[in-house]
Amino acid sequence: MIIPYENTELLDDLLQRIGEKLQISKTQRGLAEERYKAVGTWLSKDEDVFNGAEVNIYSQGSLSISTTVKPLSRQEYDLDLVCEINHSYLGKDPIELLNTIEKRLKDNEIYREKVERKNRCIRLNYANEFHMDILPAHPAIPGPDDTCVKVPDRKAKDWKDSNPKGYTSWFNDRSNQIRKSFEVRADIEPLPNDENIERKAPLKRAVQLIKRYRDIYFEEDPDSAPISIVLTTLSGHAYNGQVSVNETISHILNQILLLISESEKRLVVLNPSNEKEDLSERWDGQPELYQSFVQFIRDFKISWQQVNALQGLDEIAEKLKQMFGENIINQTLKEQAEHLEKARSNKGLAVLGTSGLLVAATTENAVAVEKNTFYGE
């Protein structure tokens, strides 16, 4: 008996494993939290700068919504933090705030050689670990229930609107919109559990894979690549509770292409938690960047349709290698094969009727897999 690799559960299991290999490890995350707490302590101790104000450092972006993706060209992850100073921004110079944070960090011999000035943040470069981008911020409106902030922008020489906490809450809420009904698969148990892999919400895994394909696609021209928060926001809006990573990616691409076709001008992607912030503003005055984004989505859709049209492990694997990188696909295929072999040996693997659907052996009317036949002919 040959089990077809286009089996929905097998493909989704593979996509989950790819996403896990792309993300920051628990050890790295713990180290990052330890480092940014130390940075927060050092900054908050400068009474001349903060004048007794409460200083709160928290994660934002991919770190806060669990969609980190390891960069292609280096070992370090990009981690984004907010240093929110509970003082009004009114009457304050945004550039002076950036300069002050930079000076304070350089006063510390641990951070001095790691400091790099950016447009809206100060970066700390931890070689072979991560880049820690520290974004200074003030509350936009005083009050415990409003999480909107004002952040400095060197190019604009002004304050810009944002809401990192609100965005994190919005995206996590969107990720939780998984359909409760599995329709015809409602009584089917998934593949036997693998305790070595963390399963994430389909939207979060989909965003990781979309960003990874973006990095591969624009590897020779990274300056033309759409930024992560734009892709993440469009994905969050498009998501409609799909229960698999594969279905989620297909639906997201279809919805983005629909938006593109319906728009007479460029898409405007606003922060859903603070619509004063245009996340896609870099497309203004640079129509070539928007066209690069449009072509990227169109090509992604074609490639994803090809993945779903292929039959057999070898063909699917070759296409996924082109999209996400050869090494990571080879590693995940090996891990999946080892897990399935272990499940088969323990009589935990079965096939549902004549469908070829690979399921847990406890599923009703499923036939146990007795021979190692899921690798191909």
Buried (B, 14 or more C-beta within 10 A) or exposed (E): EEBBBBBBBBBBBBBBBBBBBBBBEEEBBEBBEEBBEBBBEBBBEBEEBBEEBEBBBBBBBBBBBBBBBBEEEEEBBBBBBBBBBBBBBEEBBBBEBBBBBBEBBBEBEEBEEBBEEBEBBBBBBBEEBBBBBBBBBBBBEEEEEBBBBBBBBBEEEEBBBBBBBBBBBBBBEBBEBBEEEEEEBEEBBBBBEBEEBEBBBBBBBBBBBBBBBBBBBBEEEEEBBBBBBBBBBBBBBBBBBBBBBBBBBBBBBBBBBEBBEEEEEBBEBBBBBBEEBBBBBEBEEEEEBBEBBBEBBBEBBEBBEBBBEBEEBEBBBEBBBBBBBEEBBEBBBEBBBEBBBEBBEEEBBBBBEEEBBBBBBEBEEBBEBEEEEBBEE
